[in-house]
Every structure is written in C-alpha cells, then in structure tokens.
C-alpha cells in the first residue's frame, strides 16, 4: 500500500514537471506572447474585434503567414515581429490575439 502511494506521488510530480515545460495550448495553437524570442511560427488565427483584425491584416499578418518573434519587453511591453523583410512592433494585448503554431 505504501509503495503504491509513493509511486502515485512520483507519477504526479513527473507529470507536473513535464507540464511546466509545455506552452499553454489554446483551442488552436498558442498566442504569440507565449513563444520564445527568435522562434518562428505560422499564424493560425486572428482573434479580437474587427478593427484589430483589420490592423493585423494591413501589416500582412494573416493566417498561414510565417513570422518570427524578434524581441519582447518584460512586463507586457511591445513585441517586435518580423514578416519577410519587414518588422513591426505590436502591443502585448494585440500579440495575445495572434494565435500561432510554433515551428
């Protein structure tokens, strides 16, 4: 009985440590704020209101586009993304509405 309890604790702690290393998963992908700087990602979906989506589309940020997260400032500051030869700075809240699949 005691051995079973110890094994259960070990399994739980192993599962918890594995989940800490994973990115939070949304219904479709993760939001741009959750990937590491320097990583590429494929845009899966744009969320938010119509104006926000139009702004992102005007920058060329549309589904199936490959982007690179170039930099991010701590404390929910702006995030710089690169799409082809262009770089854009977007606010943290705007970046949270860009759902991507890390590559």
HUHU-V344768 format. One record per helix or strand of 2 or more residues. SS is the DSSP state (A for helix, B for strand). FROM is the first residue (numbers start at 1). LEN is the number of residues. Records with the same first field share a line. If there is no record, write none. Layout:
SS=FROM-LEN, FROM-LEN
This chain:
A=2-20, 32-3, 50-9, 92-5
B=30-2, 40-7, 66-7, 79-5, 86-5, 98-5
